[in-house]
Amino acid sequence: MKQFPPSELLNSLPKQFFASLVKRVGQFIEQGCDVINLGQGNPDQPTPNHIVAKLQEAAANPENHKYSPFQGHRYLKKAAADFYEREYGVMIDPETEVAILFGGKAGLVEIPTALLNPGDTVLVPDPGYPDYWSGVALAKAEMVTMPLKEENHFLPDYAGIAPEIKDQAKLMFLNYPNNPTGAIASKEFFEETIRLANEHHICVVHDFAYGAIGFEGKKPVSFLQVNGAKEAGIEIYTLSKTYNMAGWRVGFAVGNASIIKSIELLQDHLYVSLFGAVQEAAAEALNGPQDCVKELIALYERRRNVLIDGLRSLGWNVASPEGSFFAWLKVPEGFSSEEFANLLLEKAHIMVAPGVGFGTFGEGYVRVGLLTSEDRLMEAVRRISQLEIFKK
Ligand code: PLP
């Protein structure tokens, strides 16, 4: 058959590191192995009932069968602004400071195209969420990585970035609570970020995908809670994790009006906004009953404790995540992250994500998701203990 090759732009996209891993896991499952999947980031709990009920009701309304307004319904932007005021005490103008997104991923990938010119420099965390790289590649921009090291609590060390890179940088991605390390950021860190951003005219994009998930009663700080944040950038919020709505594809960007305007302009050319019924249900999620969020965080915290206590009882000296639903575990001496992930898959039928898939500085770690029951996590600990790798 005649072939129509992909464009140079598509060929320039980063390779999907985890695709081959998922394929290998599939082979084990096909052979009948009971694989415990701790490798992916797909919330396992259902969307709360009141949100589903709102979708069902709204889906029957013929008004929602028409095209939605291009930039989304005003009531959803208002719901996002009310959510920020209630949760973070941050005042947002729904008219100019909110853009509705088809999930956080869409926004994160669009932003470099919306703001940058080919060759512009973008600072991205390493290890980090790989979709930042995709957005940078689509915009033909240049990526400079900021190492996240354990000794710096997995925060970038701005003093270590060369002055000329700081001057060149136009955009910076940050993400706390952090995927993959589970670290959270303080207000002071964001203040330092804003000082750097102002000094070098860098636009900050804070990915707050795990904003709801902080452990031991610690509520993660929103970037926008810090003075000057709206001058310096935006925050990307998603309903995927807070309300178990990953399949619904709904999120929003909040903050600096000039950035919001550019995102909306790009989106005007790419899509019409989300299905109206999804927008109604999203507004219900943001401003309806919030007990479901508290229950979800408590569930993840119980799972975290079962996993971390269990692994420590084997003599594996692992750190406990402060937020997000991931644990970032240092692999035992003598293994690379891929070797260790392979060992767990082959010998214990446990899938974890090798840290190197998130960047060079992810080497030496594996990422474990808390997205399965306490029983399955205990079973994973039991299987690891049978490998007899760790000495008490
Ligand atoms: N940012 C981070 C760090 C993530 O881990 C994810 C999802 O896994 C997202 C953004 C995107 O989430 P969504 O596109 O479902 O809103």
Residues whose N, C-alpha, C, O or C-beta is under 5 A from the ligand:
A	BS01	PLP	G41 G103 G104 K105 A106 Y129 N175 N179 D207 A209 T238 S240 A246 G251
